[in-house]
Amino acid sequence: MGHHSEAFIGIDTAKLRNAVAIAEAGRKGEERYLGEIDTSEAATRKLVAGLAARYRKLTFCYEAWPTGYGLQRLFRVLRI
């Protein structure tokens, strides 16, 4: 699958599962709910790898509550 230019990913963090939505860049960019993923590092890495294969630039937005801090640390390791 080809690369698109950019996507914005919103994550609603929770203790057991994170809800994920995506909006492609541009005025006609598609917006959609991707579903929920486990809060595990493996599930987050899989999500990021799948999105990175489709988009050249990813921008993540998530809650900065206790459940979001671990996510932020993982994104720092992944250099996102």
C-alpha positions in Angstrom: 0.0 0.0 0.0 1.3 3.4 -0.9 2.3 6.2 1.5 -0.1 9.0 2.1 1.4 12.3 3.3 0.2 12.7 6.9 -2.3 11.4 9.5 -3.5 12.6 12.9 -4.2 9.9 15.4 -6.3 10.5 18.5 -6.2 8.1 21.4 -8.7 8.1 24.2 -6.7 6.4 26.9 -8.1 4.1 29.6 -6.8 1.5 32.1 -7.4 -1.6 30.0 -8.1 -0.5 26.4 -7.4 2.6 24.3 -9.9 3.9 21.6 -8.2 5.0 18.4 -9.4 7.4 15.7 -7.6 8.7 12.6 -7.9 11.8 10.4 -5.9 12.0 7.2 -4.4 15.4 6.4 -6.0 17.7 3.9 -9.4 19.2 3.3 -10.7 15.9 1.9 -8.9 13.7 4.4 -10.9 10.7 5.6 -11.8 10.6 9.3 -12.6 7.3 10.9 -12.7 5.3 14.1 -10.2 2.5 14.1 -11.5 0.7 17.2 -9.9 -0.2 20.5 -6.5 -1.8 21.3 -5.1 -3.2 24.4 -3.0 -0.8 26.5 0.0 -3.2 26.2 3.3 -2.0 24.7 3.0 -4.8 22.0 -0.4 -3.6 20.9 0.7 0.0 20.7 3.9 -0.9 18.8 1.7 -2.9 16.3 -0.6 0.1 15.8 2.3 2.5 15.2 4.0 0.1 12.8 0.9 -0.4 10.8 0.2 3.3 10.5 3.9 4.1 9.8 3.7 1.8 6.8 0.8 3.8 5.3 1.7 7.4 6.3 5.0 9.4 6.0 4.2 11.6 9.0 2.1 10.7 12.1 0.9 13.1 14.7 -0.5 11.6 17.9 -2.9 13.3 20.4 -3.8 11.6 23.7 -4.9 12.4 27.2 -2.2 13.5 29.7 -3.8 11.6 32.6 -2.1 8.8 34.4 -3.0 6.3 31.6 -1.4 8.6 29.0 2.0 9.0 30.6 3.1 5.5 29.8 1.9 6.0 26.2 4.0 9.2 26.0 7.1 7.4 27.3 6.6 4.6 24.7 6.2 7.2 21.9 9.4 8.8 23.0 11.2 5.5 22.7 9.7 5.0 19.3 10.7 8.6 18.4 7.3 9.7 17.5 
